[in-house]
Amino acid sequence: MMTMRAQLPQSNRRLFLTDAGLETDLIFNQRIPLREFAAHTLLTGSAGRAALTRYYRGFLELARRYGTGFVLDSPTWRAQRHWADALGATIEEMAAINREAVEFVAVLRDEFSAGRNPILLNGVIGPRGDAYAPDARISAADAERYHAEQIGWLAQTDVDMISAMTFAQSAEAIGVVRAARTVGLPAVVSFTVETDGALPSGQPLGEAIAEVDAATDRSAAYFMINCAHPDHFRSALSVVEEIERIRGLRCNASRCSHAELDAAETLDDGDPLELAECYAELAGAMPWMNVFGGCCGTDLRHVAAIADALSGQGNADRRVAS
């Protein structure tokens, strides 16, 4: 297995880009329907694979142009047991599609890996149930047992790391970190927050990070915030005690709440330049952050604007290479 775990973002100050809102870009911009918001379903047909290839290549070409590292996600956010019945898939098929998803992005990594900038294969783990409004509270022990299945599938591939994306409960995040630690995979936790800066569970962001670290002996590689506009959590950052544990952002350009986004029939893509300005401001205040991309409603335009804004910051450790 090829691995680049020695070059993970928390190990250096190199700038890493990510992709944007994969599912919303496919659905609203490319007019490609996704069953249950599950991008991995596109891997079963040539047209779907071509759409995913076009999507990822745009971001990989952007990273190459700016000379940054890149965190390359597998399209596996909903490739887990909870969604199997709704997708008409067996558990065996879910296991196979996780492996296939990593193989798919690994081909793209190899296509773009000639340069000196690392491309990391990131196995994406979604929450059990609805990310915006958790179906039920889940204990850390139950979460560890549940997520160990998908993490086990991903551990059989070439992934360099896994990321728990759009998580709304600290206990569930604890379970993921513990399960990843068991199989020796670095784990990132990316929390989503409501317009008040707290998790959908109501827990303050800083308290959630502290609880995960305390329960896992700080085993998480780092933390991120995703699927929220910077205005939603900017003030919450002032009371996060170990704020340097937050190393990345994948924000929405929309200022809508989760409930509003869930009910929306049209895409609110916000203003890419305004979002980039927000990133530059936050990056200036938190110079240790070095992972930046987008989430719901964002696309290549937004991440390009972010890369451009950060390239002019003049931070020698995190500056985008010219």
C-alpha positions in Angstrom: 0.0 0.0 0.0 1.2 3.5 -0.9 0.9 5.8 2.2 1.7 9.4 2.9 0.8 9.5 6.5 4.1 11.2 7.4 2.8 14.3 5.4 -0.6 14.7 7.0 -1.6 18.4 7.6 -1.0 18.3 11.4 2.6 17.3 10.7 3.6 20.4 8.7 2.4 23.9 7.9 1.9 23.3 4.1 -1.3 24.6 2.7 -3.8 21.8 1.7 -6.9 22.4 -0.3 -9.9 20.1 -0.4 -12.9 19.8 -2.8 -16.2 21.6 -2.2 -19.9 20.6 -1.9 -19.7 17.4 -3.9 -23.4 16.4 -3.5 -24.9 19.8 -4.0 -22.6 20.5 -7.0 -23.7 17.3 -8.6 -27.4 17.8 -7.9 -27.9 21.5 -8.5 -25.1 22.5 -10.9 -24.7 19.3 -12.9 -28.3 18.2 -12.7 -27.4 14.7 -11.7 -29.8 13.1 -9.2 -28.4 11.3 -6.2 -30.4 8.7 -4.3 -30.3 9.6 -0.6 -27.7 12.2 -1.2 -25.2 9.3 -1.7 -22.4 10.2 -4.2 -21.0 6.7 -4.1 -24.0 5.5 -6.1 -22.5 7.1 -9.2 -19.7 4.6 -9.2 -21.9 1.9 -10.6 -22.2 3.5 -14.1 -19.9 5.0 -16.6 -21.7 8.3 -16.8 -21.6 8.7 -13.0 -17.9 7.8 -12.9 -17.2 10.4 -15.6 -19.1 13.0 -13.7 -17.1 12.3 -10.5 -13.9 12.3 -12.5 -14.6 15.7 -14.0 -15.5 17.0 -10.5 -12.4 15.8 -8.8 -10.0 16.7 -11.6 -11.0 20.4 -11.4 -9.9 20.6 -7.8 -6.7 18.6 -8.4 -5.8 20.9 -11.3 -6.4 23.9 -9.0 -4.1 22.4 -6.3 -1.4 21.8 -9.0 -1.7 25.3 -10.3 -1.3 26.8 -6.8 1.3 24.3 -5.7 -0.6 23.1 -2.6 -1.2 19.8 -1.0 -4.6 18.2 -1.5 -6.9 16.1 0.7 -8.7 13.9 -1.8 -11.9 12.5 -0.3 -13.5 9.2 -1.2 -17.2 9.6 -2.1 -18.2 7.4 0.9 -20.1 9.9 3.2 -23.2 7.7 3.1 -21.6 4.4 2.2 -22.5 2.8 5.5 -25.0 0.3 7.0 -27.6 3.0 8.1 -28.3 3.8 4.4 -28.1 0.3 3.0 -31.8 -0.5 3.0 -32.8 2.9 1.6 -30.3 2.4 -1.2 -31.3 -1.2 -1.8 -27.8 -2.4 -1.1 -26.5 -5.4 0.9 -23.8 -5.0 3.5 -21.5 -6.9 1.2 -22.2 -4.4 -1.5 -21.6 -1.5 0.9 -18.2 -3.0 1.8 -17.3 -3.4 -1.8 -18.3 0.1 -2.8 -16.1 1.6 -0.1 -13.1 -0.3 -1.5 -14.1 0.7 -5.0 -14.5 4.3 -4.1 -10.9 4.5 -2.7 -9.6 2.7 -5.8 -11.4 5.3 -7.9 -9.8 8.3 -6.2 -6.4 6.6 -6.0 -6.3 6.5 -9.8 -6.8 10.3 -9.8 -4.2 10.7 -7.1 -1.7 8.8 -9.3 -2.6 10.9 -12.3 -1.7 14.1 -10.4 1.1 12.9 -8.1 4.1 13.8 -10.3 4.7 17.0 -8.4 6.3 17.5 -4.9 3.0 18.4 -3.2 1.3 15.6 -1.3 -2.1 14.3 -2.3 -3.7 12.5 0.6 -6.4 9.8 0.3 -9.1 10.6 2.8 -11.7 8.0 3.7 -14.9 10.0 4.5 -17.2 8.8 7.2 -20.6 10.4 7.6 -22.8 10.4 10.8 -25.3 7.7 11.4 -28.5 9.3 10.3 -29.2 12.9 9.5 -26.3 15.2 9.9 -28.4 18.3 10.5 -30.9 16.8 12.9 -29.6 13.5 14.5 -32.2 10.8 14.6 -31.2 9.8 18.1 -28.4 10.3 20.6 -25.7 7.7 20.3 -23.3 6.7 22.9 -19.6 6.6 22.3 -19.5 2.8 22.7 -22.4 2.3 20.3 -20.8 4.7 17.8 -17.5 2.8 18.0 -19.2 -0.5 17.3 -21.2 1.0 14.4 -18.5 3.0 12.7 -15.9 0.3 13.1 -17.6 -1.6 10.3 -17.0 1.1 7.6 -13.7 2.1 9.0 -12.7 -1.6 8.8 -13.6 -1.6 5.1 -11.5 1.5 4.5 -8.6 0.2 6.5 -8.3 -2.5 3.8 -7.5 0.2 1.2 -4.8 2.7 0.5 -6.3 5.6 2.6 -3.9 7.7 4.5 -6.5 9.0 6.9 -10.2 9.0 7.6 -12.4 12.0 8.3 -15.7 12.1 10.2 -17.5 14.8 8.3 -20.5 16.9 9.4 -20.7 15.3 12.8 -23.3 16.7 15.2 -22.6 14.8 18.4 -19.3 14.6 20.4 -20.1 11.0 21.6 -20.4 9.8 18.0 -17.1 11.5 17.1 -15.5 9.8 20.1 -16.6 6.4 18.7 -15.1 7.1 15.3 -11.7 8.2 16.7 -11.6 5.1 18.9 -12.5 2.8 16.0 -9.9 4.4 13.8 -7.2 4.1 16.5 -7.9 0.4 16.8 -7.1 -0.2 13.1 -4.2 2.3 13.1 -5.8 5.0 10.9 -5.3 8.7 11.7 -8.8 10.3 12.2 -10.0 13.8 11.7 -13.2 15.1 13.3 -15.1 17.8 11.5 -18.1 19.2 13.4 -21.0 21.1 12.0 -22.6 23.9 13.9 -25.9 25.8 13.9 -26.2 29.6 13.4 -25.4 30.1 17.1 -22.0 28.3 16.8 -23.1 25.3 18.8 -23.5 21.7 17.5 -27.0 20.6 16.4 -27.0 18.7 19.7 -26.8 22.0 21.5 -23.3 21.4 22.8 -20.8 24.3 22.5 -18.1 23.7 19.9 -15.2 24.1 22.4 -16.8 21.7 24.8 -17.3 19.1 22.1 -13.6 19.3 21.0 -12.5 19.0 24.7 -14.7 16.0 25.3 -13.4 14.1 22.3 -9.8 14.8 23.2 -10.4 13.8 26.9 -12.1 10.5 25.9 -9.6 9.5 23.3 -6.2 10.7 24.8 -6.1 13.3 22.1 -6.0 10.6 19.4 -7.8 12.7 16.8 -5.3 14.1 14.3 -7.0 17.5 14.3 -10.5 19.0 14.2 -12.3 20.9 11.5 -15.6 22.8 11.0 -17.8 22.2 8.0 -21.3 22.8 6.6 -21.7 26.2 8.3 -21.0 29.8 7.2 -18.1 31.5 9.0 -20.5 34.0 10.5 -22.2 31.1 12.4 -19.2 30.1 14.4 -16.8 33.1 14.4 -17.8 34.3 17.8 -17.8 30.7 19.2 -14.1 30.4 18.4 -13.3 33.0 21.0 -14.2 30.6 23.8 -12.6 27.4 22.4 -9.8 26.8 24.9 -7.6 24.6 22.7 -8.3 26.5 19.5 -5.2 25.3 17.8 -6.8 21.8 17.6 -8.9 23.3 14.8 -6.8 23.1 11.6 -9.3 23.3 8.8 -12.5 24.8 7.4 -15.0 23.5 4.8 -17.7 26.2 5.0 -20.9 26.9 3.3 -21.1 30.1 1.3 -24.8 30.4 2.3 -25.8 32.0 5.6 -28.9 29.8 5.7 -29.6 27.6 8.7 -29.5 23.8 8.4 -33.3 23.7 8.5 -33.5 26.3 5.7 -30.9 24.4 3.6 -32.7 21.1 4.1 -36.0 22.6 2.8 -34.5 24.6 -0.1 -35.4 23.6 -3.6 -32.8 25.9 -5.2 -29.2 26.3 -4.5 -27.8 29.2 -2.4 -24.2 29.4 -3.6 -23.5 32.7 -1.8 -20.6 34.9 -3.0 -17.3 33.1 -3.6 -15.3 36.3 -3.1 -17.0 37.1 0.1 -16.5 33.6 1.4 -12.8 33.8 0.5 -12.5 37.1 2.4 -13.9 35.4 5.5 -11.4 32.5 5.1 -8.5 35.0 4.8 -9.7 36.8 8.0 -10.0 33.6 10.0 -6.7 32.2 8.6 -5.0 35.4 9.7 -6.3 35.1 13.2 -5.6 31.3 13.3 -2.3 31.0 11.4 -1.9 27.3 12.3 -4.9 26.3 10.1 -3.8 24.8 6.8 -6.7 22.8 5.4 -9.3 24.7 3.4 -12.2 23.8 1.1 -16.0 24.1 0.8 -19.2 22.3 1.7 -22.9 22.6 0.7 -23.5 25.1 -2.1 -19.8 25.6 -2.9 -18.0 24.5 -6.0 -14.7 25.0 -7.8 -15.2 28.8 -8.0 -15.3 29.1 -4.2 -12.2 27.0 -3.6 -10.4 28.8 -6.3 -11.3 32.2 -4.7 -10.1 30.8 -1.3 -6.8 29.6 -2.7 -6.3 33.0 -4.3 -7.1 34.9 -1.1 -4.8 32.8 1.0 -2.0 33.1 -1.6 -1.7 36.8 -0.8 -1.5 36.5 3.0 2.3 36.4 3.1 2.5 33.7 5.7 5.8 32.0 4.9 4.8 28.7 6.5 1.4 28.4 4.9 1.7 30.5 1.8 0.5 29.0 -1.4 3.5 28.3 -3.6 3.8 30.5 -6.7 
